[in-house]
Each structure stands twice: as structure tokens, then as C-alpha cells.
């Protein structure tokens, strides 16, 4: 039996992570979510690891043959992971105005310096978490490109949505695009958010997908059912802490395909050669 076969039938090692909204302030709640999922997986005959992998960089795990469950961003899924991992489903978040399984970005600035139009945005300093983020980078760039603006001469890469919020509050940048779930977290846990205002939102897209390795592809439905049952049975306070509503939307790779690379991204931030 191969290593992947052992992982797929639950007899070998596997790894799990839930890195996308795992702020320190809600880490206990995230652990409670995983404990509930783990119980459901065990009932289904899958042997899950005891604890979440909280490596500093979650991205290598997304491509690991031992990945049982993780959550990625739609942009890297559409551009690098589609066809190399299996989709499990997309959680439904308790976010106002978002369709089930969808999310969007809020565009934020300091309260006293709200941009008035796209021309203002194109001329102001933009903070973004990373260039392969759907919510922090691709969504606002698409918004600008749709208005004919394909140049952002002033920009600051911060490495995280929370850091972008702080950068705008500290006047290191003028505006940022923040995942709406992260923004709700910030309103509860990040004092710098009090200095900012939402002045616009981007169109909705499928939210951050749950994935598993190809070795577990034939168990994806079982994993999805375990996740859905676990969330439905959570204490309401835990669900509120992580902004999870009941439900899991079963998107296909085609639903994420529109998030793949497009020309304006390369024009605004040219890709390195090689």
C-alpha cells in the first residue's frame, strides 16, 4: 500500500489547518471548531490528527500529499491548486449581504480622508496583504481595471490584512481592501479599525474554499459532511466567534475559474521573469 493510499484510508499520517481567520483572539474558538470536525471525521472512519498545523506559512501544506483538510484563498486555488487538490466545500459565513458561500472585500480608508471616486483610488497609496490574495489584491485591482485604471504607482505590501488595516490607520498607506470576514474580526479585536471607514465594496465571489489532497479525493464528500455536521452542532457562541453560519456550499473548480490570472494584474504588478 502506498503512502497516499494509507493517508486516504485513514491509516497513515495526515495534516489539517484552518489558517485563514485564525487570529490569536479566537484561537480557542478555532480549536473548538476543529475538535468538533475531528469528532465527526472519526465517526466517519477517518483518523484525523489531534491538533491543527499552525506553521508560520500555511501554503506548503496546501500541496502536501498528506493534507486532510485546510482552507485556502480563491486566487491561489484558481491559479495554482486547481487540479492538484480536491475541493471539499465552501463554508457559509455570517456576513451581512453576502450570498451563501460568497464573500467580498470592503475598501477602507481613514474616516477623514475618504476617496471620492476611482481616480482618487488610483492616485492614493494602496496597502495590500499579498499579490496572490483575492480579497486584498485581485478584487480591488479588478475594480480599478474595470474603470480603466491599470496603474498603481503607490503601493505597500504588508503581508497580512491586519497589517494593512494598521498601515492605513498609521498613515503608511491611504486605503486597503479587506476580506469582509477579516473586517468583522478587526471590528471586534483590532483597535486600528476604529479609525477607519468602509467607503465601498467589491463584487461578491465564491468565498475561501476548503480543500483536501488528491489522496483523499474519494473522501471529499465524507469530509464535507463531517464539516457541515460539526458546524451545525457547535455552541452558538463558538460559531459567533468565528462568524460561521450553518451550511457548506459545494462549488466546482469552474466556479473559481474566473478568479484566475488576468492581464490587468500583470500590468499593475509585473510578474518576475522565470
N, C-alpha and C positions, 0 to 999 in steps of 0.2 A: 504493500500500500504506500502511495506517495505521501509526501508531507502535506500537499494540498488536500488529498483525499482524507487524511487524518484530521486536518483542520475542518474540512467540510462536514464530516460526520460527528464532530464534537469530541474526538478522542485525542486531538493534538492541541498545541498551544494556539491561542488567538489573542487579539488585542482589540480594545474598544476605546473610543474617545468621544467626548461631546464638547469640542473646544470653542465653538463659535460664540457662545454667550456666557462662558464660564468665568464670570467676574468673581474676584475674591469675596465680595459681599454676599454672593448667593451660592458659594461653593457647597455649603451644607445641603441646600435645596437640590443642586445638581447631583450630588451624591445620592440623595433620596430618590431622584428620578432614575438613576442608574440601578439602584437597589431594586426598585420595582420592576424595571425591564429585565434585570437579571433573574428575578424570580420567575417571570413569565417565560423566559427563554429556557430555564431549567425544566419547567413543566413540559415544554415542547420537545425535550430531548436534546437540547443544545447545551453544551458545557461552557458557560461564559467565564471569563476571568473575574476575579473578585473585585478589582478596582479599575477605575478609569486610568488610561495613559494620559498623563499631563506633561508630556515632553514640551520643551520650550517651543519647538517648531512642529506643529501637527502635520505638516504637508507630507513628509516622508511616509507617515503611516497610511495615508490615503492610497498609496500604491503598493502597500505591503501585501504579499500573498496571504498573510495571516490575519488580515483585517476582518473582524466580525461585524463591527458597526462603528461608523463615525458620521460626522456631518461636515460637509464641505460647502463652499460658495458656488453659486451657479456658474460664474465666469470660468474658474478653473475646471469645473466639471465639463462644461461645454467645449473648452479648448484643449484640455489635456487628459481628462479622465474618462470621457465617454468612450465606451467600447473596451475599456480596460478594467472597469469596475461594474458592479451591478447596482442599479437603483433599488432602494428599499421603499422609499416613500418620502413625502414632504410634510412635516408637521404643520398643524394649523395653530397659528399664534393668535392670542387675544389682543389684536391690534385694531383700533378703530379704523373703519373704512377699507380694510384690506379684505379681498375675497378669500375664501378658504384656500390655504396652501399658497397664498401670494404675499408679497411684501413690496415695499417701495423705499425710496430714500427721502429723508427730509433735508432740505437745504437750509443751513443755519448761518447766521451772522450775529454780530453784536447788536443789541437792541437799538442802539443809537445810530447804527450805520447799515440799515437795511438796503440791499441793492434794489434798484427800481425796475431793471429790465436785464435782458441777456447781454446787452452791450456793457452794462456795469459789471456783470459777472466776468466777462471776457477780459476786462481790464484790471480786475482786482486779484489779489494774491489768494490762490486756491490751496487749501490743505487737503491732502488725501492720504488714506492709510497705506495703500499699496497699489501698484499699477495693474494688478490682476484681480482687483476687487470689483465685483459687480455693483454693489451699492455705493462704495466710496469713490470709485473712479469711472467705470464704464457707463453707469447710468447718467451721471451729470455730463460726461463728455458727449454722450449721445444727444442729450437735451440741447447742449450748445451747438452741436453739429447740425441738428435739425433746424436751428435758427440761422445757420450759415456761418457760425463761428467755429473754426477749426484750428485755433491757435490759443495757447495759454502760456504767455511768456513768463508769468509769475506763478510759481508753484512750490509747494513744500511737502515732501514725503515724510509722514510722521511714524509709520509703522503700525498704527492702531487707530480705530475710530475714537477711542477715549482720548488718545493723544491729539487727535485733530480737534476735538472739542476744546481741549485745553489750549491748543495753539491759537485758535480763534479768540478765545476769551483773553489770552495774554497778548493779543495784537501781533503775534508772529505771522498770522495769516488773517484774511478778511472773511472767508467763507469756507464751508465744507459741506460735503454730502454724507449723511449718516444713516445707516441702516435703521429703519423705524423701530425695530425691537431694541437695538442698542440705545437709541434715543430715549426710549421709555426707561431702560435701565439707568441711563445717565440722569434722567429727571429725578430718580429716586436716590441715586448713590454718588453722583459726581457734582460737587458744588459749582464747578465752572459752567455747568449747563444753565445755572440760574442767570448768567449774564448774557445768554444767547436767546434768539428768537427764530422760529421757523418761518421763513418767508415764501417757501414754495415746496412742492413735492414732485418727484419724478413719476412716470407711468409705472403701474404695477407689473411685476414679472413673477414667475414661479419663485418661491422662497428657497431657503437653503436646504438642499436635499440630503437625506440620509443615504449612505452607501455601504456596500459590503464588497469583499473581494470576489473575483470570479470563482474562486474555490468554494464560496458559499452561495453562488448564484441560484442554485436549485433550492436553497432555503430562504430566499429573499421574502417570499410570501409569509413564511413562518415568522421570520424576524419582524416583518411589518405588523403582523397580528399581535406579536408579543409587545411591541412598542405601543400600539393602539390600546391594547387592554391595560397596560401599565399606566398610561396617562389617564385613561378613564377612571381608574381606581385610586388615583392619587388624592391625598388630602387637599382640599381646596386651597389652603394657604400655601402649600408647596407649588401647586400649579400656578397660583397667582405670582409667586416669587420669580418663576422662570417664564411667565407670560404664555404658558401653553394652554390652549383650549383642547377639548377632546377632538380626536379625529386625525386622520392621516390621508393625504391625497396621493393617489398613485399616478404620478406623472410618468411620461415616457421620455427617452432621450430626445425625441423630436420636439417636446415641449421646451426643452432647454436649448435647442439648436440655435434659436435667434440670438442667444447671448454670446455666440462665438465671435472670434475676431472680425473686425470690420475696419475699413480703411481709415475713418477719422481717428480711431485710437492710435494707429501707427503714425498718422500725421501730427497728432498732438504730442505724443511721446514716441519718437522713432525707436524702433527695436534695435538692439545692438547686433552687429554682424556676427554670423557664425552660430 
